[in-house]
Amino acid sequence: MARFTIRLNTDLDTAEAWRRLWDLDAHSELIPLTRLSGDGTGGRQLQPGDCFIARTGIGPIGVDDVMQVRAFDAPAPGEPARAEVVKTGRMIRGRIEAELRGRSGGSELVWTQEIGIAGLPAALDPVVAAVATAAYGSVLKRLLARSPAEGSKS
C-alpha cells in the first residue's frame, strides 16, 4: 500500500478550512471526471458512520472509490479537527487521516493517506504515492483557495 503525507498552511481559521475540505459537492466540481454521491453530499455535513462514493469515469466506464467515515471531529476551541476515512471498495483500498490545527494567522493541515489499487504490485507503490501526492495536493489546495461565495454549485 502506498503511503504519503501532504502538509499545507492556510490563512483560513480552522472552522472555515474544515468546512471547505469536507465540502463533498466541491470535490465533485474540482476533481476531473469525478462525482461524489451518498452521505455528506447535497450540503450535508459528514459524521461517523457515513458512506460516500467517488465515481471517476466517463459514462458507464468508471471506478468507484467507496469510503466510510470512521471519525469526524470538527474544530473546537483549542483542539485540532480530525477525520478518518476508510476506502472499502474492491478496486481502491486504504485510509485517510486528516488533522487540522490552528496556528498563528490560520491553520495547518496534515493529510496522511494509504492507498492501494487492486492488481498493482507493491513495487509500484512509490509511483502511486507520487501521483497521488500531486493529485490530492492539487485538489486540497484548490478546496482551501475557494472563496466562500463560490460555494457548491451542484
Protein Blocks (a to p, Z undefined) as FASTA:
>chain_A
ZZdddddddfbdfklmmmmmmmmklmmmmmghiacedehiehiacdehiacdddedehjb
ccddddddfbdcdddehiacddddddfbfklgcdddddddddehiacdddddddddehia
fklmmmmmmmmmmmmmmmmmmmmmpcfklmpcZZ
